[in-house]
Amino acid sequence: MTTISKVTEQLATIGAKFNVEGIDLVEVGAMHTVNANEKKLVNTYAFMVASDILPSDYLSHSNRESTATKAQYQARAEAAKLICYNKPERAELATKLPMDAPQAEKDKRKKLQSRHTELLKTIRRGLTTAHKKAHPEEYKKGGANELKTAIEDLAALMEKATKLLQGDKPFPETFAHDDAIAVVKGFVKTFC
């Protein structure tokens, strides 16, 4: 088991190689470790995408967007549990928590139980990013999910205003109805 002092010593040793002043050597070592592992993660996710593993494979089989079968999802969940939990934690999860357990213990158990699903979510997010880089054409905006621009919103409101002016709802006699319609149509023609 790695202790805090060993990790601190390892990070300080790595940080000393860079000879940076102004911040702690441990922080420099940690920055280097994050950078090195980030590259490994990016390469791992790229490999997974190249192996035709989709982000939707990591969704629950009951999700309609999932591309995983029930057996595949259960196997991924089982693998995540084996990765996330050590033997004592697995033994603890195998026992049932008493109904009269204190709330703090219930919260601790809930946090422990959700660790493997958090791993699956993290992997799915990494795969999504890698998949977007590998297949950008699949993520082009368009269709019903595309956010509207301000001009499109304005055009829709102006169309609604035109329909309201041309409708049969009454306006006061002093209202210049024809001029209002002309101004709105001119605005739409010029700006929308």
C-alpha positions in Angstrom: 0.0 0.0 0.0 1.4 3.4 -1.0 1.5 5.9 1.8 1.2 9.7 1.6 4.9 10.1 2.5 5.9 7.7 -0.3 3.8 9.6 -2.8 5.1 12.9 -1.6 8.7 11.6 -1.9 8.0 10.3 -5.4 6.4 13.6 -6.6 9.2 15.7 -5.0 11.8 13.5 -6.8 10.1 14.1 -10.1 9.6 17.8 -9.4 13.3 18.2 -8.6 14.3 17.3 -12.1 12.6 20.4 -13.5 14.4 22.9 -11.2 11.5 25.3 -10.9 11.5 27.9 -8.2 8.4 29.6 -6.7 6.3 26.5 -6.1 6.7 23.3 -4.2 8.6 20.4 -5.8 5.7 18.2 -5.0 3.3 20.4 -7.0 5.7 20.3 -10.0 5.9 16.5 -9.8 2.2 16.3 -9.6 1.8 18.5 -12.6 4.2 16.3 -14.6 2.4 13.1 -13.5 -1.0 14.5 -14.5 0.4 15.5 -17.9 2.0 12.1 -18.4 -1.1 10.2 -17.4 -3.4 12.5 -19.5 -1.4 11.4 -22.6 -1.8 7.8 -21.6 -5.5 8.2 -21.1 -6.0 10.0 -24.4 -4.1 7.2 -26.2 -6.1 4.5 -24.3 -9.4 6.1 -25.3 -8.2 6.5 -28.9 -7.3 2.8 -28.9 -10.7 1.9 -27.5 -12.5 4.0 -30.2 -10.3 2.5 -32.9 -11.4 -0.9 -31.6 -15.0 0.0 -32.2 -15.9 0.5 -28.6 -18.6 3.2 -28.5 -19.5 5.6 -25.7 -23.0 4.3 -25.9 -21.6 0.8 -25.0 -21.2 2.2 -21.5 -24.8 3.2 -21.1 -27.1 0.8 -19.2 -28.6 -1.8 -21.5 -32.1 -0.5 -20.4 -31.3 2.9 -21.9 -32.7 3.3 -25.4 -29.5 4.9 -26.7 -27.4 2.0 -25.4 -25.6 -0.2 -28.0 -24.7 -2.8 -25.3 -26.5 -6.0 -24.7 -27.6 -6.9 -21.2 -24.7 -9.4 -20.9 -22.1 -6.9 -22.1 -23.3 -4.2 -19.7 -23.3 -6.6 -16.8 -19.8 -7.7 -17.7 -18.6 -4.1 -17.8 -20.2 -3.4 -14.5 -18.6 -6.5 -13.0 -15.2 -5.5 -14.3 -15.6 -2.0 -12.9 -16.5 -3.5 -9.5 -13.4 -5.7 -9.6 -11.3 -2.6 -10.5 -12.8 -0.2 -8.0 -13.2 -2.4 -4.9 -10.6 -4.3 -2.9 -11.5 -7.5 -1.1 -12.7 -6.0 2.2 -14.9 -3.5 0.3 -16.4 -6.3 -1.8 -17.1 -8.2 1.4 -18.7 -5.2 3.0 -20.9 -4.7 -0.1 -21.9 -8.3 0.0 -23.4 -7.8 3.5 -26.7 -6.1 4.0 -26.7 -2.8 5.9 -29.0 -3.0 9.0 -32.2 -0.9 8.7 -31.4 0.9 11.9 -27.9 2.0 10.7 -27.0 5.6 11.3 -27.4 8.0 8.4 -23.6 8.6 8.2 -23.1 4.9 7.7 -25.8 4.8 5.0 -24.2 7.7 3.2 -20.8 6.0 3.4 -22.3 2.8 1.9 -24.1 4.7 -0.8 -20.9 6.5 -1.8 -19.0 3.1 -1.8 -21.7 1.5 -3.9 -21.7 4.2 -6.6 -17.9 4.1 -7.1 -18.1 1.6 -10.0 -20.8 3.5 -11.8 -18.7 6.6 -11.5 -15.9 4.7 -13.2 -18.3 3.7 -16.0 -19.4 7.3 -16.4 -15.8 8.6 -16.5 -14.9 6.0 -19.2 -18.0 7.0 -21.2 -17.1 10.7 -21.1 -13.5 9.9 -22.2 -14.8 7.7 -25.0 -17.2 10.5 -26.1 -14.4 13.0 -26.4 -12.2 10.5 -28.3 -15.1 9.5 -30.5 -15.7 13.2 -31.3 -12.1 13.6 -32.3 -12.1 10.5 -34.4 -15.5 11.0 -36.1 -16.2 14.7 -36.1 -18.7 14.3 -39.0 -21.1 12.5 -36.7 -21.2 15.4 -34.3 -21.9 18.2 -36.7 -24.7 20.5 -35.6 -27.9 20.4 -37.4 -31.5 19.3 -37.1 -33.8 19.7 -34.2 -31.0 19.6 -31.5 -29.1 22.6 -32.9 -29.3 25.7 -30.9 -31.0 28.6 -32.6 -29.1 31.8 -33.3 -30.5 35.2 -32.1 -31.5 36.1 -35.7 -33.5 32.9 -36.0 -35.3 33.6 -32.7 -35.9 37.2 -33.9 -37.3 36.0 -37.2 -39.7 33.6 -35.5 -40.9 36.4 -33.2 -41.3 38.8 -36.1 -43.4 36.2 -38.0 -45.5 35.8 -34.9 -46.0 39.7 -34.8 -46.9 39.7 -38.5 -49.6 37.0 -37.9 -50.9 38.9 -34.9 -51.2 42.1 -37.0 -52.8 40.3 -39.9 -55.2 38.4 -37.6 -58.7 39.3 -36.7 -58.0 40.5 -33.2 -59.3 44.1 -32.7 -56.9 47.1 -32.5 -57.8 50.6 -31.3 -59.1 52.9 -34.0 -56.1 55.2 -33.6 -53.7 52.3 -34.4 -52.0 52.7 -37.8 -52.6 49.1 -38.7 -51.3 49.1 -42.3 -48.2 51.1 -41.4 -47.4 48.7 -38.6 -47.6 45.7 -41.0 -45.4 47.5 -43.5 -42.8 48.4 -40.9 -42.7 44.8 -39.5 -42.4 43.3 -43.0 -39.7 45.8 -43.9 -37.8 44.9 -40.8 -38.0 41.2 -41.6 -36.9 41.8 -45.2 -33.9 43.9 -44.0 -32.7 42.1 -41.0 -34.0 38.5 -41.0 
